[in-house]
Amino acid sequence: MIPDSIRALVSTGPLAHLTTLNSNGSPQVTVVWIGIENDEFVTAHLSEHRKIKNIRNDGRVALSFLGKGRNPQGLLEYVVAYGDGRVTEGGAVDLLARLAQIYIGPKADFPPPPLRSRPGFVTRIRPDRFGGVGPWVKA
């Protein structure tokens, strides 16, 4: 279950680092917009990028993003969510349009019209544990 403190943070639009595994086991990292649907993080992609192929091959992923506060020692809060990712086809345009309201602004018209006919892909990440610095980490 995604804690309320992380849900509140995601609603502010932090850029996230999605780490997937290449076929040789090396990490592949990309910056993504994220949202939450039910108990999964979601991100949208208009094309079949390396991260999509990697998740289809091995669903183990890590997602990290910065928080807004500092802990009592003065460290900036951040989240690392470890879990299993899966890719579904379609729905990318609708998800990007919704996330654009947070990441670009309330009047954002995104994705651009020439790209809206693409079904794209939605990555869904079900976290199984959290790390980092913040209230989501158990002491």
C-alpha positions as CSV (number, residue, x, y, z in Angstrom):
1,M,0.0,0.0,0.0
2,I,1.2,3.5,-0.9
3,P,1.3,5.6,2.3
4,D,-0.7,8.8,2.4
5,S,2.5,10.8,2.8
6,I,3.8,9.5,-0.5
7,R,0.4,10.1,-2.2
8,A,0.5,13.7,-1.0
9,L,4.0,14.1,-2.4
10,V,3.2,12.6,-5.8
11,S,0.3,15.0,-6.1
12,T,2.8,17.9,-6.2
13,G,4.5,16.5,-9.3
14,P,8.0,15.4,-8.5
15,L,10.1,14.2,-11.4
16,A,10.9,10.6,-10.8
17,H,13.8,8.4,-11.8
18,L,12.6,5.0,-13.1
19,T,15.3,2.4,-13.0
20,T,14.9,-0.8,-15.1
21,L,17.3,-3.6,-15.9
22,N,18.8,-4.1,-19.3
23,S,19.1,-7.7,-20.7
24,N,22.7,-7.8,-19.5
25,G,21.7,-6.8,-16.0
26,S,23.0,-3.2,-16.1
27,P,20.7,-0.4,-14.9
28,Q,18.8,1.9,-17.3
29,V,17.5,5.1,-15.7
30,T,15.1,7.6,-17.2
31,V,13.2,10.6,-15.8
32,V,9.4,10.2,-15.9
33,W,6.2,11.9,-14.7
34,I,4.3,9.8,-12.2
35,G,0.8,9.5,-10.9
36,I,-1.0,7.0,-8.7
37,E,-3.9,4.8,-9.6
38,N,-5.2,2.6,-6.8
39,D,-2.1,1.2,-5.2
40,E,0.2,1.5,-8.2
41,F,2.4,4.2,-9.5
42,V,1.7,4.9,-13.2
43,T,3.7,6.6,-15.9
44,A,2.9,7.0,-19.6
45,H,5.0,6.6,-22.8
46,L,4.0,7.4,-26.4
47,S,6.7,5.1,-27.9
48,E,8.2,1.7,-27.1
49,H,11.4,3.0,-25.4
50,R,14.1,0.9,-23.8
51,K,12.3,1.1,-20.4
52,I,9.2,-0.6,-21.9
53,K,11.3,-3.4,-23.4
54,N,13.2,-3.9,-20.1
55,I,10.1,-4.1,-18.0
56,R,8.5,-6.6,-20.3
57,N,11.7,-8.7,-19.9
58,D,12.2,-8.2,-16.2
59,G,9.6,-6.4,-14.1
60,R,11.9,-5.5,-11.2
61,V,12.1,-1.7,-11.0
62,A,13.0,1.1,-8.7
63,L,11.4,4.5,-8.7
64,S,13.0,7.4,-6.8
65,F,11.9,11.1,-6.3
66,L,12.7,14.0,-4.1
67,G,10.5,15.1,-1.2
68,K,9.7,18.6,-0.1
69,G,10.8,18.5,3.5
70,R,13.8,17.8,5.7
71,N,14.2,15.3,8.4
72,P,15.3,16.3,12.0
73,Q,18.9,16.0,11.0
74,G,18.4,18.4,8.0
75,L,18.5,15.8,5.2
76,L,16.3,16.4,2.2
77,E,13.5,13.8,2.1
78,Y,13.3,11.4,-0.8
79,V,11.5,8.2,-1.7
80,V,12.8,5.0,-3.3
81,A,10.0,2.6,-4.2
82,Y,11.0,-0.9,-5.1
83,G,8.5,-3.2,-6.9
84,D,7.2,-5.0,-9.9
85,G,6.4,-3.2,-13.1
86,R,4.1,-4.2,-15.9
87,V,3.3,-2.6,-19.2
88,T,-0.2,-2.2,-20.6
89,E,-0.9,-1.0,-24.2
90,G,-3.0,2.1,-24.7
91,G,-4.1,4.9,-22.4
92,A,-0.9,6.9,-22.6
93,V,-2.5,10.0,-24.1
94,D,-5.2,10.3,-21.4
95,L,-2.6,9.7,-18.6
96,L,-0.2,12.2,-20.1
97,A,-3.0,14.8,-20.4
98,R,-3.9,14.3,-16.8
99,L,-0.3,14.4,-15.5
100,A,0.5,17.5,-17.7
101,Q,-2.0,19.5,-15.5
102,I,0.4,18.9,-12.6
103,Y,3.8,18.9,-14.4
104,I,3.3,21.7,-16.9
105,G,0.3,23.6,-15.5
106,P,-3.5,23.6,-15.2
107,K,-4.0,24.8,-18.8
108,A,-1.5,22.5,-20.4
109,D,-2.5,21.1,-23.7
110,F,-0.4,18.0,-23.9
111,P,0.5,15.8,-25.7
112,P,0.7,17.8,-28.9
113,P,-2.1,17.1,-31.3
114,P,0.0,15.2,-33.9
115,L,0.9,12.6,-31.1
116,R,-2.6,12.1,-29.7
117,S,-3.5,9.3,-32.1
118,R,-0.8,7.0,-30.6
119,P,-2.1,4.5,-28.1
120,G,1.2,4.3,-26.3
121,F,1.9,2.4,-23.2
122,V,1.2,2.8,-19.5
123,T,3.7,1.4,-16.9
124,R,2.1,0.3,-13.7
125,I,4.4,-0.3,-10.7
126,R,3.1,-2.1,-7.6
127,P,5.6,-1.2,-4.8
128,D,6.5,-3.8,-2.3
129,R,8.8,-1.7,-0.1
130,F,9.9,1.9,0.4
131,G,13.3,3.4,1.3
132,G,14.8,6.8,1.4
133,V,14.4,9.6,4.0
134,G,11.0,10.6,5.2
135,P,7.9,9.4,7.1
136,W,7.4,6.5,4.7
137,V,10.6,4.8,6.1
138,K,10.1,2.7,9.2
139,A,12.7,3.4,11.8
